[in-house]
Amino acid sequence: MNLSAVFIQRPVMTTLVMAGILMFGLVGYTLLPVSDLPNVDYPVISVTANLPGASPETMASAVATPLEKQFTTIAGVDAMTSSSSPSMPRRKTCNRRSPRPCARCPPASFRPRTRR
């Protein structure tokens, strides 16, 4: 006797087995964890360059500006911040093409500037 013959000869048992499978499926589906907005780390690039003994003006023109030009060629960069202090510029770029932008990034209307 094969497996299908048992289910054909006993239709009530077949109906109860199918109802049990359906009930387990529905209960399991309702217990699945679903998150509307999962926690996601958005990509951020942070670069620190060092030129010992340089003034903020030199750092801005000799180091920060070339870095800024190179970062603008990266696809998907929507915001950029920079700061130059004596002998150390800092550059941060953020990708804001996401449903929930990175809170550390400035608004999309922000334009990069050099702080002295």
N, C-alpha and C positions, 0 to 999 in steps of 0.2 A: 504494500500500500504506500503510495507516495503522499507527500505533504499536501498537495492541492486536493486530493480526494477527501482528506479529513475535513477540510473547510467547506467542501461542496456538500458532503453528507450531513454536516451539522451547521445549518445557517444561523441558528440562535447563538451558538458559541462564536461563530465568525463575527456576528454583529457586536457581541459583548467585547471581544478582543479589540475590534476596531474602535469601539467607544472608549475603552481603557487607554488605548494608544492616543486617541484624540484628547482625552482628559489630561494625561501626563504631558502632552505637548503644549496644551493651553496653560497649564500651571507653570511649566518650565519657561514658557515665553513671558509670562507676567513677572517672573522672578529674575529675568535677565537685567543686569545693570546697564542703564543707558545714560549717557551724559550729553546734554544739549551743547554745552561749550566746554570741551576738554581743555586741560591745561597744556599749553603749547609754548615752547621757548622759541621766539622769533630770532632770526639770524642777526647778529650784531658783530661788526668788525671793529676792533679797537687797536690803534697803532700808536706807539710811543717811540719817538726818535730823539736821539741825544746828540748834541754838538757842544762839547765842553767849552766854556768861556764865551759863548756867543750871546749877543743881546737879543731881546725879543724881536726887534726889527729884522735882524739877520736871520733868526729862526723862521720868521714869517716869510721872508723873501727867498731864502736859500733852501729851506727844508719843507715848510708847510705848503707853500704854493705848488711845488712839483708833486708832492703827495696828493694834494687836492685835485690836480689835473689828472693824475693816474686813477684816482677813485671815481671820477666822473665817467670813466670808460667802462666801469663794471655795470652790467645789466641788472636792473632791479633796485638800484640805490635810489631811495626816495628822499632821504634826509641826511644831512651831514653837519656835524658840529666840530669846531676846532678851537683850541686855545694854545697860546704860546706864552711860556714863562721863561725866565732866564735859563737857557741851555736845554729846554725840553718842550717841544710841541706835543699836543695830544690831538688825535683825530678819531672821530667815531662816526660810523655810517650805519644806517638802519634801513631795513626793508619794511616799508609800510603798506605793501600790497597784500594785506591780510585782513580778515574780518575783524580781528581785535589787534590793533597796532601795539607795538611795544611801548610800555609806559615810560621807559627811560629815554625814548626818542623825542625830539622837539616836534612841534606841529609841522605839517607838510608845507606850510607857507614860510617856514624858517629858512633864511639864507645864511650860508656859512660866513663867518666873520673871524677875524683874528683879534683876540683879546690881549692887551698888553699890560 
